[in-house]
Amino acid sequence: MTEVGEEMHALVERLYPLCRSITGDGVRATLDIVGEYLPLTVHEVPTGTQVLDWTVPQEWNIRDAYIADSTGRRVVDFAESSLHVLGYSVPVSRTMPLTELRAHLHTLPEHPNWVPYRTSYYKPEWGFCLAQDTLDALPDGDYEVRIDSTLADGHLTYAEHVVPGQVADEVIVSCHTCHPSLANDNLAGIAVATFLARALAQQTPYYTYRFIYAPGTIGAITWLARNAERIDRVKHGLVLACAGDTGQLTYKQSRRGDAEIDRVLQHVLTASERPHHINEFTPYGYDERQYCSPGFNLGVGSLSRTPYAGYPEYHTSADNPDFVSPEAMADTLAVCREAFAVLDRNRRYLNLSPYGEPQLGRRGLYDALGGRSDTKQAQMAMLWVLNLSDGEHSLLDVAERSGLPFASVAGAADALHEAGLIKT
């Protein structure tokens, strides 16, 4: 896992300098890089398109921005960090006194060395973000203010990658692509999603897995609006966010609270004995709130480490590649793989010999266990599967009720199915 963690961290470092927003060339450049890791289908949705109760906004792009003092020295420079400009700033080219400029400056007085992340997507505005220490060092006087940006009709860009499964029923994995130089929120989520897709592609999964790379809120809403007629295919889903910090894993349940994905994540996290938190659904956070809106009410939860706004570095320049670790991203990826292995294998079976216990010995099932270190466990798993294979209990139900590992229960079901004692 160390190697894959290092690869994910390298992807985070590569994406980090790009200026992303809810639209624009930064999003496209991000998807171009992800596209080097796995094939993507990129969608361009025109400005003005009605998507549920929203409208696709104008596209924002930026080439340069700075504040320069009277000597021409850039005291704030977009070229140094994409966080220095208020997201979606309209163009400006003026000279003004610091007293007037201050109304357009954003800082974090409680963390004077950090630069905040701020946006103004749906209200025409302009501004700069800078460290409080930098602002405090500026003398009174006139400053040249320049934001070379465009806000014009264009497109909202999102992408999908599909891992075909044995059935058309889908599991969606969603991550947001709109944040600029923020490593944990959400480049780590993009990296984990990408390497999860690559891992699933090496298998023949039962479900079809659809990975969605889209800007937060408006992107998920756009995807839902454009896929409303096939939304019934989505049986489970997971939003990945804040996937790379060193905090404990946190799973936020779907709106339903008892969706299969909720039970699977709780089972996997508990069985693994990883320190973790299970949080109930709230209609605030990331795109799980769009997928779980009452009209759709999909079984979509959210997996993160420290949740949004739960760490001081959140939405600041301190959320840089040094803040995320290869080990933490590798651990998040491992949990996703473990959870999807359970989800993919969870079935309901029907006992074909339900009157009394069938004779396992003459079918060679006991002999097949001989010499195994987990003989007793495997035998108990068979008995539990037989007893609860009534068409109503799933393998996860069996594992939870018996206290046996899901892998043992699934292995027992495979053996019993092959022996003709149970069917799906």
N, C-alpha and C positions, 0 to 999 in steps of 0.2 A: 504493500500500500504506500510505502514511502515514495516509490518512483512515480506512481500515478498522482500522488499529492504534489510532488515537485512539478509535474507536467501541468497540473491545474493552476498552480501558483504562477508558472511561467505565462500561462494564458492571461491571468489577471494582470500581470505586469505589462503585457503587450497591449491590453485593452485600456489600461488605466489613463494614458495621456489623452485619449480621444474625447472630444466634446460632444456628449450625447444630450438629447432632449427628447421630447415626445414626438418630434418629427425631425427631418433634416439629414444632411450628409453624414453626420456623426453616427447616426443609427445605421445607415447603410454601410459605412466603413466597419462598424462593429460586426454586422452580419456577414460582411465579406470575409473577415478573419475567422469567425465561427464556421463559415462555409468551407474553410480549409480543413476542418476537423470532421465534418459530416455534411452530406448534401442537404441543402435547404431549398424550400420553395418560398420565394419572396413575393409578398403581396404589396401592391401600391394602391392605396385608397384615396381618391381625389378629395381635395379641400371642398367642403360644402356637402359632402355625403352625409345623409341622415343615418345615424347609428343609434337605435333605440331612442332615448330622450336627448341624445347628444348630437353634435354636428362636428365632423372632422375639421379641425382648425386650419388656419394658414400654416405653411411650412416655414420654419425658422432656420436660418443658417448664419454663421458668423465667420469672418475672416481674421479680424484683428480687433483689439480693444486695449485701451490704456488710459492712465492718468499721468500726465507729465508736468513737472514743475517748470519754473521760469527758465531753467537752463536746458530744458529738453529731456532731462533724465526721467525715465519712466518709473514712477514710484509705485504704480500698480500696473501689472502687465499680464494680459490674457495669455500671452505666449508661455508664461511660466506655469500657469495652472488654469484649467477651464473653469474652476470654481470662482475665479475672480470677477466673473460677469454674472449679473442677475439673469437667470435663464429666461429666454424669450425677450430680452431687452430690445426695444426699438432702436433704430440708428440714431446717433447723436454726434455732432461735431461742433463743439463750443469751447469758449474760454470763459471761466467763471471763477469767482472768489471761493475760497474754501468754505466760507459761511453759507453760501448757496449750495455748494456741492455736498455738504454734510447730509442733507435730506435724502440723498441718493446713495449713501454709504451704509453698509451693513457689517457689523462686527459682533464678536462674542466677548464682552467685557470679562466674563467669568473665566474665559480661556484666552488670554490676550495674545497668545502665539498662534492660535488656530484661525483659519479662514472658514466662515460658514458657507453652507450651500443654500441658496435662496432662488425662488422662481416667481414669475408672474405670467403664467400661461395664458390666462383668459382676460387680463386687464392690461392694456397698453401702458408700458412703464419702462424705465431704464434704470440701471444701477450697477454698483460695483460691490463686491465683497472683499474684505481685507482683514488682516490681523489688527486687533486693537492697538498693539504696540506700534504698528506702522502708522495708523491714524494719529496716535499721540505724538509721533515724531514729525508730523507735517506742520511746517510754519504757516502762518496766515499769508495770504497772497493769492494771486491768480494761478489757475491750473488749466492746462489744455485737456479737454475731455473728448475722447474719441471712441465710438463703438461702430465698427464697420460691419453691420449686420443687415439682413434682409428678412422681411416678413411678407410673404407673398403667397398667392395660390400655388399649391403644389400637391404633396401627397403625405399621408401617414403610412409608414413602412413597418410591416411586421413579417415574420417568417415562421415556417413550420418544418419540422422533420418528422417523418412517420416511420416507425419500425413496424412492419407488417406482422400480424399475429395469425393464429389459427382461426380466430373468429373476428367478425367486424366490430364487435363491442370494443369500446375504447377506454383507455386510461389516458388522461391528459396530464402533462407536466408543464407548468407555466412559470416563466421567470420574466422580470421586467428589464427593459433595455434602455430606459430613459435617463438614468442617472449618469452624470459626467464622472469626474475623477473621484469615485467612491468605491473602494475595493470590496468591503464587506457587503455594502448595500448599493449595487447588487452584482458586482462582477463575480464574486464567489458563487452566487446562485447560477449565473450563466455558465461558469466553468463546471460546476457539479452537474448541471443538466446536460451539458455537452458530453461529458465523459460517461454519464449514466446512459445516454442514448447509444454511445459507442459500445458499451458493455452489453446492452440488450440486443444490439444488432449481431452479436456473436452467438446468440441463442436462437431458439425458435419459440418465442413466447406464446402463451395462450391468447392473451389480449393483444389488440393493436395499440401501440403506444404513440401518442401524438404529442410532440414537444412544441410548445408555443413560445416564441421569443417576441415580445411585444412591449410597447411603452406602457407604463402603469396607468391604471384606470381607463383612459380612453382607448388603449390598445385592447384590453380584455373586453371592453364593451363593444368595440368594433368587431372583434372575433366572434362574440356571441351573436351580434346582429347578422353577420354574414353566414353563420352556421346554424341559425335557428331551426331550419327544417331537418337537420340531422343531429340535433342536440340529444335526442333520445338514445343515441349510440354511446354517449358518455356515461359510463357506469361508475367510474371512480376518477379521482384526480388529486393532484398535489401541487401546491405553489411552493417554490423554493426561493428563499430570501435569507439574507444575513447568514450565509452558510459557512463562513470561514473564520469567525472569531473563536477564541478559546473557551467561551462559556459553555455551559451545559446545553444539551439538545433540548429544544422546546417544540412540542407539537400542539398546534392549535386546531381544535376539532372543527368539523364542518357544522353548518347551521343545524343539520339534523341531530348531530351529537352521537348518534348510534349507527352512522353509515359504516359500511364494511371497511373503508379506509381508516376510519377512526379506530375501530377495533384492532385492525392489523397493526397500526403504528403503536398503539398502547401495548399490544402483545409483544411485539418485537423489542421495543425499548425496555419493557419490564424483563423479558426473558434474557436479554443481553446483559442485564445488571449494569447498564450504563446509567450514570446519574442523569436525570432528565426531569422535565416538567410537562404535564399535560394541562393545557388551558382550554377552557370552554370558548365557544365561538362568541365573537363580538363583531358588530358591523363596522369595524374600524380596523385598518391595517393595510394589507396588500390586496392582490386581486382575488383572493378567496371570497371577498365580500361581493364581488361581481358574479362569480360563478355560483355563489350561495344566495344571491338575491331571490326573494320569494317566488318570482315567476319561473325561475330555473331550478332553484333548490337542489343543485347538484351535490353529490357526495364528494366534495373537494375540501381537503384540509390544507394546512400550511406547516411546513417544516423549516425551522431555523435553529440557530444556536441562541445567542442572546436576541430576543425579539426587537423589532423596530423601536427606536427611542429608549431602549433599555440600557444603553451604554453611552458614556459621555462623548465618545468620538462620533456618534451618529450624526450624519449630515454635516460633517466638518472635514477639513483637510487632514485631520488626524486619522481618518478612515482611509489609510493609504496601504500599499502592498505589505508594509511591515506589520500592519495591524492584523492581517490574516495569516494563518499558518498552513503549510502543506498538510500537516498532521490532522488539523481540524477539518479541512476540506475532505481529506481522505476518509475520515470518520463519518462525515455527513453522507458521503457517497456510499460507504459501506452500509449504513442504515437504510438508505434508499434501496439498495440492491437486496438487502435482507427482506425488507417490507414487500417489495414487488415479487420476490420469490414466493412469499406466503400468499399474497393476493392472487398471483398467477396460478397457484396450485390449489387454492381453496375451492372445494366442490361439495355438493351434496350427493350422497350415494344411497342406494336402496339395497338392503340385504335380500338376497335371492333364496336364502335358507333361514327364514326368520323364526321357525318353530323349533326351539331348542338350539343349543350350540352346535354348529356343524363340526364334523370330525376333521380337524386340521391335519392330524398325523397322516391319514391315508392320502391326503393331497400333497404331502411332502412339505407342508408349510413349517412344521416343527423341525424337520430335518434340516431345512434351509437355514435355521437359526443356530444350528450346532456350532460351537466354537467361537461364537461372537462374544465380545466383551459386554455387549448390552443385550444379551439373550432375554433376560427377564423383562427389560423395558420393551423390547420389540414384541414379545409375546403379549404383554399387557396392552400394547398399542393395537394389536390385531383384535383382541377381545373387545376393547373399547370401540373400535371402528365398527365391528360387527354389531355391537349392541345399539349404537346410535345411528346406524345407517338405515334410517326410516324415511328418508326423503325430506326431512325437515331440518336435520342437524347438519351443519357443514363440518369440514375437517377442523376449522378453527374452533368451532364449538367443542369438538372432541378434545382438542389440545387444552382448551381452557378448563373444561370440566375434569379431565383426567389429570391435569398437571404435568402432562408429558410434553416433550419438545415437539413442535410442529413437524420438524423433519422426520421424526420417528413415526408420527401419525400418518404423514403423507406416504412414507415408505411402506407402512403396513397396508394402506389403502391400495397402493400399486400391486402388492403381492396378492391381496385378496381379489382384486379385479382380474389379475392374470389367471387366478385359479377359478374364475367364474362364480365367485361367491357374492360379489356385489356388482352393481352397475350404476352408471350416472343417470 
